[in-house]
Amino acid sequence: MIRLPRTIRLDASDKVVFTHAAEPGEWAVPGTFLFWGRSRESLSRKEAIAFRSGFLGVESFGHSTLVTVQEARPEERAAMVEGLARQLVAHLGAPSLEAARPAAEEEVALAESLCRAHALNTLIALHRRHDDGAIVEQFRTLKPRDESAFSGAHLQGHDRAFHFVEAVEDHVDLFTLRGED
Protein backbone atom coordinates (compact mmCIF):
# COMPACT_ATOMS: atom_id res chain seq x y z
CA MET A 1 0.00 0.00 0.00
CA ILE A 2 1.13 3.56 -0.69
CA ARG A 3 1.81 5.91 2.23
CA LEU A 4 1.17 9.61 1.86
CA PRO A 5 0.95 12.61 4.21
CA ARG A 6 -2.43 13.90 5.37
CA THR A 7 -2.91 17.18 7.18
CA ILE A 8 -3.82 17.02 10.83
CA ARG A 9 -4.90 19.78 13.19
CA LEU A 10 -4.27 19.12 16.89
CA ASP A 11 -5.44 22.60 17.89
CA ALA A 12 -6.63 25.83 16.27
CA SER A 13 -3.16 27.37 15.87
CA ASP A 14 -2.92 26.76 12.10
CA LYS A 15 -6.00 28.96 11.61
CA VAL A 16 -4.17 31.74 13.43
CA VAL A 17 -0.61 31.52 12.09
CA PHE A 18 -1.20 30.86 8.39
CA THR A 19 -2.90 33.15 5.88
CA HIS A 20 -4.91 30.14 4.72
CA ALA A 21 -4.94 26.96 6.82
CA ALA A 22 -5.34 23.55 5.22
CA GLU A 23 -8.38 21.56 6.25
CA PRO A 24 -7.68 18.55 8.47
CA GLY A 25 -7.52 15.26 6.59
CA GLU A 26 -6.52 16.46 3.14
CA TRP A 27 -3.56 14.99 1.27
CA ALA A 28 -0.45 17.17 1.53
CA VAL A 29 2.92 17.80 -0.09
CA PRO A 30 5.91 19.73 1.28
CA GLY A 31 5.10 22.62 -1.10
CA THR A 32 8.55 24.21 -1.04
CA PHE A 33 8.09 25.16 -4.70
CA LEU A 34 5.85 28.02 -3.53
CA PHE A 35 8.93 29.77 -2.15
CA TRP A 36 11.48 29.22 -4.93
CA GLY A 37 13.02 32.47 -6.07
CA ARG A 38 11.61 34.44 -3.15
CA SER A 39 13.88 36.10 -0.65
CA ARG A 40 13.26 35.96 3.06
CA GLU A 41 12.68 39.72 3.05
CA SER A 42 9.90 39.48 0.44
CA LEU A 43 7.71 37.27 2.66
CA SER A 44 4.97 38.69 4.87
CA ARG A 45 4.92 37.51 8.48
CA LYS A 46 2.39 34.75 7.80
CA GLU A 47 4.15 33.72 4.57
CA ALA A 48 7.40 33.46 6.55
CA ILE A 49 5.67 31.13 9.01
CA ALA A 50 4.36 29.01 6.10
CA PHE A 51 7.87 28.99 4.63
CA ARG A 52 9.41 27.92 7.92
CA SER A 53 6.96 25.18 8.91
CA GLY A 54 4.05 24.66 6.52
CA PHE A 55 3.05 21.62 4.51
CA LEU A 56 0.76 22.41 1.58
CA GLY A 57 -2.71 20.86 1.52
CA VAL A 58 -3.48 19.78 -2.05
CA GLU A 59 -7.22 20.41 -1.98
CA SER A 60 -7.30 23.79 -0.19
CA PHE A 61 -3.84 25.04 -1.17
CA GLY A 62 -3.58 26.05 2.50
CA HIS A 63 -0.89 25.21 5.04
CA SER A 64 -0.65 22.76 7.91
CA THR A 65 2.02 22.54 10.60
CA LEU A 66 1.79 18.77 10.88
CA VAL A 67 0.98 15.83 8.67
CA THR A 68 0.31 12.23 9.58
CA VAL A 69 1.38 9.19 7.57
CA GLN A 70 -1.65 7.43 6.10
CA GLU A 71 -2.29 4.67 3.61
CA ALA A 72 -3.60 5.65 0.19
CA ARG A 73 -4.98 3.62 -2.67
CA PRO A 74 -3.41 4.08 -6.13
CA GLU A 75 -6.52 5.93 -7.33
CA GLU A 76 -6.25 8.35 -4.37
CA ARG A 77 -2.63 9.03 -5.28
CA ALA A 78 -3.61 9.63 -8.92
CA ALA A 79 -6.37 12.02 -7.78
CA MET A 80 -3.82 13.80 -5.61
CA VAL A 81 -1.54 14.36 -8.62
CA GLU A 82 -4.46 15.59 -10.70
CA GLY A 83 -5.68 17.89 -7.93
CA LEU A 84 -2.24 19.40 -7.44
CA ALA A 85 -1.89 19.92 -11.20
CA ARG A 86 -5.21 21.82 -11.18
CA GLN A 87 -3.95 23.98 -8.31
CA LEU A 88 -0.73 24.74 -10.21
CA VAL A 89 -2.82 25.99 -13.13
CA ALA A 90 -5.25 27.96 -10.93
CA HIS A 91 -2.78 29.52 -8.47
CA LEU A 92 0.62 29.56 -10.12
CA GLY A 93 -0.16 30.14 -13.78
CA ALA A 94 0.85 26.79 -15.26
CA PRO A 95 -0.27 26.98 -18.92
CA SER A 96 -2.24 23.71 -18.88
CA LEU A 97 -2.96 20.54 -16.91
CA GLU A 98 -0.66 18.65 -19.27
CA ALA A 99 2.19 21.03 -18.45
CA ALA A 100 1.45 20.93 -14.71
CA ARG A 101 1.13 17.15 -14.29
CA PRO A 102 4.88 16.32 -14.35
CA ALA A 103 5.58 18.92 -11.63
CA ALA A 104 2.63 17.65 -9.59
CA GLU A 105 3.82 14.05 -10.02
CA GLU A 106 7.31 15.00 -8.84
CA GLU A 107 5.94 16.74 -5.72
CA VAL A 108 3.63 13.82 -4.86
CA ALA A 109 6.53 11.37 -5.36
CA LEU A 110 8.56 13.45 -2.90
CA ALA A 111 5.69 13.31 -0.38
CA GLU A 112 5.42 9.54 -0.89
CA SER A 113 9.17 9.04 -0.34
CA LEU A 114 8.93 11.09 2.85
CA CYS A 115 6.31 8.70 4.28
CA ARG A 116 7.56 5.38 2.93
CA ALA A 117 9.75 4.39 5.89
CA HIS A 118 7.43 5.58 8.64
CA ALA A 119 4.75 3.73 10.54
CA LEU A 120 1.13 4.69 10.00
CA ASN A 121 -0.04 7.63 12.13
CA THR A 122 3.48 8.99 12.58
CA LEU A 123 3.36 12.78 12.78
CA ILE A 124 5.85 14.69 10.62
CA ALA A 125 6.91 18.29 11.14
CA LEU A 126 8.86 20.40 8.66
CA HIS A 127 11.46 23.11 9.11
CA ARG A 128 12.75 25.17 6.17
CA ARG A 129 15.47 27.78 6.09
CA HIS A 130 17.48 29.76 3.59
CA ASP A 131 21.15 28.82 3.34
CA ASP A 132 23.37 30.73 0.89
CA GLY A 133 20.52 31.23 -1.57
CA ALA A 134 19.26 27.65 -1.32
CA ILE A 135 16.25 26.37 0.60
CA VAL A 136 17.09 23.62 3.07
CA GLU A 137 14.33 21.32 4.40
CA GLN A 138 14.49 19.24 7.54
CA PHE A 139 11.78 16.80 8.58
CA ARG A 140 11.30 15.32 12.01
CA THR A 141 8.91 12.72 13.27
CA LEU A 142 6.81 12.90 16.39
CA LYS A 143 5.82 9.56 17.79
CA PRO A 144 2.89 9.06 20.17
CA ARG A 145 3.62 8.39 23.82
CA ASP A 146 1.93 5.50 25.55
CA GLU A 147 1.24 7.63 28.61
CA SER A 148 1.51 11.32 29.23
CA ALA A 149 0.28 13.91 31.66
CA PHE A 150 -2.60 14.78 29.33
CA SER A 151 -3.13 11.45 27.61
CA GLY A 152 -6.68 11.99 26.43
CA ALA A 153 -7.87 9.59 23.73
CA HIS A 154 -8.51 12.51 21.33
CA LEU A 155 -4.80 13.38 21.38
CA GLN A 156 -3.73 9.84 20.48
CA GLY A 157 -0.71 10.18 22.79
CA HIS A 158 0.32 13.66 21.58
CA ASP A 159 0.22 16.39 24.21
CA ARG A 160 -0.82 19.89 23.32
CA ALA A 161 1.69 22.66 23.87
CA PHE A 162 -1.06 25.29 23.92
CA HIS A 163 -4.80 25.34 24.35
CA PHE A 164 -6.69 27.77 22.10
CA VAL A 165 -10.18 28.93 22.92
CA GLU A 166 -12.35 30.69 20.36
CA ALA A 167 -13.68 33.91 21.87
CA VAL A 168 -17.08 35.41 21.26
CA GLU A 169 -16.84 38.83 19.60
CA ASP A 170 -18.81 40.70 22.30
CA HIS A 171 -17.79 44.20 23.31
CA VAL A 172 -17.06 44.52 27.00
CA ASP A 173 -16.61 47.97 28.50
CA LEU A 174 -14.38 47.53 31.56
CA PHE A 175 -15.08 51.04 32.83
CA THR A 176 -18.82 50.35 32.90
CA LEU A 177 -18.22 47.10 34.78
CA ARG A 178 -16.21 48.99 37.40
CA GLY A 179 -18.92 51.67 37.63
CA GLU A 180 -16.76 54.39 36.07
CA ASP A 181 -17.59 56.64 33.13
C-alpha positions as CSV (number, residue, x, y, z in Angstrom):
1,M,0.0,0.0,0.0
2,I,1.1,3.6,-0.7
3,R,1.8,5.9,2.2
4,L,1.2,9.6,1.9
5,P,1.0,12.6,4.2
6,R,-2.4,13.9,5.4
7,T,-2.9,17.2,7.2
8,I,-3.8,17.0,10.8
9,R,-4.9,19.8,13.2
10,L,-4.3,19.1,16.9
11,D,-5.4,22.6,17.9
12,A,-6.6,25.8,16.3
13,S,-3.2,27.4,15.9
14,D,-2.9,26.8,12.1
15,K,-6.0,29.0,11.6
16,V,-4.2,31.7,13.4
17,V,-0.6,31.5,12.1
18,F,-1.2,30.9,8.4
19,T,-2.9,33.1,5.9
20,H,-4.9,30.1,4.7
21,A,-4.9,27.0,6.8
22,A,-5.3,23.5,5.2
23,E,-8.4,21.6,6.2
24,P,-7.7,18.5,8.5
25,G,-7.5,15.3,6.6
26,E,-6.5,16.5,3.1
27,W,-3.6,15.0,1.3
28,A,-0.4,17.2,1.5
29,V,2.9,17.8,-0.1
30,P,5.9,19.7,1.3
31,G,5.1,22.6,-1.1
32,T,8.5,24.2,-1.0
33,F,8.1,25.2,-4.7
34,L,5.8,28.0,-3.5
35,F,8.9,29.8,-2.2
36,W,11.5,29.2,-4.9
37,G,13.0,32.5,-6.1
38,R,11.6,34.4,-3.1
39,S,13.9,36.1,-0.6
40,R,13.3,36.0,3.1
41,E,12.7,39.7,3.0
42,S,9.9,39.5,0.4
43,L,7.7,37.3,2.7
44,S,5.0,38.7,4.9
45,R,4.9,37.5,8.5
46,K,2.4,34.7,7.8
47,E,4.2,33.7,4.6
48,A,7.4,33.5,6.6
49,I,5.7,31.1,9.0
50,A,4.4,29.0,6.1
51,F,7.9,29.0,4.6
52,R,9.4,27.9,7.9
53,S,7.0,25.2,8.9
54,G,4.0,24.7,6.5
55,F,3.1,21.6,4.5
56,L,0.8,22.4,1.6
57,G,-2.7,20.9,1.5
58,V,-3.5,19.8,-2.0
59,E,-7.2,20.4,-2.0
60,S,-7.3,23.8,-0.2
61,F,-3.8,25.0,-1.2
62,G,-3.6,26.1,2.5
63,H,-0.9,25.2,5.0
64,S,-0.7,22.8,7.9
65,T,2.0,22.5,10.6
66,L,1.8,18.8,10.9
67,V,1.0,15.8,8.7
68,T,0.3,12.2,9.6
69,V,1.4,9.2,7.6
70,Q,-1.7,7.4,6.1
71,E,-2.3,4.7,3.6
72,A,-3.6,5.6,0.2
73,R,-5.0,3.6,-2.7
74,P,-3.4,4.1,-6.1
75,E,-6.5,5.9,-7.3
76,E,-6.3,8.3,-4.4
77,R,-2.6,9.0,-5.3
78,A,-3.6,9.6,-8.9
79,A,-6.4,12.0,-7.8
80,M,-3.8,13.8,-5.6
81,V,-1.5,14.4,-8.6
82,E,-4.5,15.6,-10.7
83,G,-5.7,17.9,-7.9
84,L,-2.2,19.4,-7.4
85,A,-1.9,19.9,-11.2
86,R,-5.2,21.8,-11.2
87,Q,-4.0,24.0,-8.3
88,L,-0.7,24.7,-10.2
89,V,-2.8,26.0,-13.1
90,A,-5.2,28.0,-10.9
91,H,-2.8,29.5,-8.5
92,L,0.6,29.6,-10.1
93,G,-0.2,30.1,-13.8
94,A,0.8,26.8,-15.3
95,P,-0.3,27.0,-18.9
96,S,-2.2,23.7,-18.9
97,L,-3.0,20.5,-16.9
98,E,-0.7,18.7,-19.3
99,A,2.2,21.0,-18.5
100,A,1.5,20.9,-14.7
101,R,1.1,17.1,-14.3
102,P,4.9,16.3,-14.3
103,A,5.6,18.9,-11.6
104,A,2.6,17.6,-9.6
105,E,3.8,14.1,-10.0
106,E,7.3,15.0,-8.8
107,E,5.9,16.7,-5.7
108,V,3.6,13.8,-4.9
109,A,6.5,11.4,-5.4
110,L,8.6,13.4,-2.9
111,A,5.7,13.3,-0.4
112,E,5.4,9.5,-0.9
113,S,9.2,9.0,-0.3
114,L,8.9,11.1,2.9
115,C,6.3,8.7,4.3
116,R,7.6,5.4,2.9
117,A,9.8,4.4,5.9
118,H,7.4,5.6,8.6
119,A,4.7,3.7,10.5
120,L,1.1,4.7,10.0
121,N,0.0,7.6,12.1
122,T,3.5,9.0,12.6
123,L,3.4,12.8,12.8
124,I,5.8,14.7,10.6
125,A,6.9,18.3,11.1
126,L,8.9,20.4,8.7
127,H,11.5,23.1,9.1
128,R,12.8,25.2,6.2
129,R,15.5,27.8,6.1
130,H,17.5,29.8,3.6
131,D,21.2,28.8,3.3
132,D,23.4,30.7,0.9
133,G,20.5,31.2,-1.6
134,A,19.3,27.6,-1.3
135,I,16.2,26.4,0.6
136,V,17.1,23.6,3.1
137,E,14.3,21.3,4.4
138,Q,14.5,19.2,7.5
139,F,11.8,16.8,8.6
140,R,11.3,15.3,12.0
141,T,8.9,12.7,13.3
142,L,6.8,12.9,16.4
143,K,5.8,9.6,17.8
144,P,2.9,9.1,20.2
145,R,3.6,8.4,23.8
146,D,1.9,5.5,25.6
147,E,1.2,7.6,28.6
148,S,1.5,11.3,29.2
149,A,0.3,13.9,31.7
150,F,-2.6,14.8,29.3
151,S,-3.1,11.5,27.6
152,G,-6.7,12.0,26.4
153,A,-7.9,9.6,23.7
154,H,-8.5,12.5,21.3
155,L,-4.8,13.4,21.4
156,Q,-3.7,9.8,20.5
157,G,-0.7,10.2,22.8
158,H,0.3,13.7,21.6
159,D,0.2,16.4,24.2
160,R,-0.8,19.9,23.3
161,A,1.7,22.7,23.9
162,F,-1.1,25.3,23.9
163,H,-4.8,25.3,24.3
164,F,-6.7,27.8,22.1
165,V,-10.2,28.9,22.9
166,E,-12.4,30.7,20.4
167,A,-13.7,33.9,21.9
168,V,-17.1,35.4,21.3
169,E,-16.8,38.8,19.6
170,D,-18.8,40.7,22.3
171,H,-17.8,44.2,23.3
172,V,-17.1,44.5,27.0
173,D,-16.6,48.0,28.5
174,L,-14.4,47.5,31.6
175,F,-15.1,51.0,32.8
176,T,-18.8,50.3,32.9
177,L,-18.2,47.1,34.8
178,R,-16.2,49.0,37.4
179,G,-18.9,51.7,37.6
180,E,-16.8,54.4,36.1
181,D,-17.6,56.6,33.1
